[in-house]
């Protein structure tokens, strides 16, 4: 099962109602660079999908969305936060470029502190 969510207009509008961030890949079935980028997008979504949903919108099936957000070329990646566009980038990207694009525009991910098991021996270093 794919980690990238194929989204139509109703799915997209539901995602807009969510206050969290999400990434949208505006693409087309006939687009060569979109097809070439698909494995990188899938790998990115598998690694970050729980904290950052990744939606794929076919501009031919959702023309109103493409017009609403001024999509002129594909692939175009658009990052949303609180229902509003935060950043846009057109063109093919690798998985690391996708990560860099997201990290430039979203606050750093919160890290959960790891609590030490009190039963484990503590090592004291006296230097």
C-alpha positions as CSV (number, residue, x, y, z in Angstrom):
1,X,0.0,0.0,0.0
2,X,1.3,3.4,-0.9
3,X,2.1,6.0,1.8
4,X,1.2,8.8,-0.7
5,X,-2.5,9.6,-0.6
6,X,-4.2,10.0,-4.0
7,X,-6.4,13.0,-3.4
8,X,-9.4,14.5,-5.2
9,X,-10.9,17.8,-4.4
10,X,-13.0,16.5,-1.5
11,X,-9.9,14.8,0.1
12,X,-7.9,17.9,-0.4
13,X,-10.6,20.1,1.3
14,X,-10.6,17.7,4.2
15,X,-6.9,18.0,4.6
16,X,-7.2,21.8,4.5
17,X,-9.5,21.6,7.5
18,X,-6.8,19.8,9.5
19,X,-4.6,22.3,11.4
20,X,-1.4,20.2,10.9
21,X,1.0,20.5,8.0
22,X,0.8,18.4,4.8
23,X,2.6,18.2,1.5
24,X,0.9,18.1,-1.9
25,X,2.4,16.9,-5.1
26,X,0.5,18.4,-8.0
27,X,1.2,16.0,-10.9
28,X,-0.2,14.5,-14.0
29,X,-0.3,10.9,-15.4
30,X,1.4,12.0,-18.6
31,X,4.3,13.8,-16.9
32,X,7.7,12.1,-17.2
33,X,9.4,14.0,-14.4
34,X,6.4,13.2,-12.1
35,X,6.8,9.5,-12.8
36,X,10.5,9.7,-12.2
37,X,10.0,11.5,-8.9
38,X,7.4,9.0,-7.6
39,X,9.8,6.6,-5.9
40,X,11.5,9.5,-4.0
41,X,8.1,10.9,-3.0
42,X,7.0,7.4,-1.8
43,X,10.2,6.9,0.2
44,X,9.8,10.4,1.8
45,X,6.1,9.7,2.6
46,X,7.0,6.4,4.2
47,X,9.5,8.1,6.5
48,X,7.5,11.2,7.3
49,X,3.9,10.3,6.5
50,X,2.7,10.0,10.1
51,X,3.8,13.5,11.0
52,X,3.4,15.0,7.5
53,X,0.7,13.5,5.2
54,X,1.7,13.5,1.6
55,X,-1.1,14.0,-1.0
56,X,-0.9,13.5,-4.7
57,X,-3.3,15.6,-6.8
58,X,-3.7,14.9,-10.5
59,X,-4.2,18.3,-12.2
60,X,-6.2,16.8,-15.0
61,X,-8.7,15.3,-12.6
62,X,-8.8,18.3,-10.3
63,X,-8.5,21.3,-12.6
64,X,-10.2,23.6,-10.1
65,X,-7.5,22.9,-7.5
66,X,-4.8,23.5,-10.1
67,X,-6.4,26.8,-11.0
68,X,-7.0,27.8,-7.4
69,X,-3.3,27.4,-6.6
70,X,-1.9,28.7,-9.9
71,X,-0.2,25.4,-10.9
72,X,1.5,26.1,-14.2
73,X,3.9,23.2,-14.4
74,X,4.2,19.7,-12.9
75,X,5.5,18.4,-10.7
76,X,4.8,21.2,-8.3
77,X,5.1,20.6,-4.6
78,X,3.2,22.8,-2.2
79,X,3.5,22.7,1.6
80,X,0.5,23.7,3.7
81,X,0.2,24.6,7.3
82,X,-3.1,25.5,9.1
83,X,-5.0,25.3,5.8
84,X,-2.8,27.9,4.1
85,X,0.0,27.5,1.5
86,X,3.4,27.9,3.2
87,X,5.8,27.2,0.4
88,X,5.8,26.1,-3.3
89,X,8.5,24.5,-5.4
90,X,8.2,23.4,-9.0
91,X,10.3,20.7,-10.6
92,X,11.5,17.2,-9.8
93,X,13.2,16.6,-6.4
94,X,15.1,13.7,-4.8
95,X,14.1,12.4,-1.4
96,X,16.8,14.5,0.3
97,X,15.7,17.6,-1.6
98,X,12.1,16.9,-0.5
99,X,13.3,16.7,3.1
100,X,15.4,19.9,2.8
101,X,12.4,21.7,1.2
102,X,10.1,20.7,4.1
103,X,12.7,21.4,6.8
104,X,13.3,24.9,5.5
105,X,9.7,25.9,6.0
106,X,8.5,23.9,9.0
107,X,9.7,24.2,12.5
108,X,12.1,21.4,13.6
109,X,10.4,18.1,14.5
110,X,9.8,17.7,18.2
111,X,11.9,14.9,19.7
112,X,10.5,12.8,22.4
113,X,12.9,12.6,25.3
114,X,14.1,9.1,26.1
115,X,13.7,8.2,29.8
116,X,16.3,6.0,31.2
117,X,15.2,2.8,32.9
118,X,15.9,3.3,36.6
119,X,16.8,-0.4,36.9
120,X,19.8,0.1,34.7
121,X,23.1,0.7,36.4
122,X,24.3,4.3,36.3
123,X,27.9,4.9,35.4
124,X,29.7,7.6,37.2
125,X,32.8,9.0,35.7
126,X,35.2,10.7,38.0
127,X,37.7,12.5,35.9
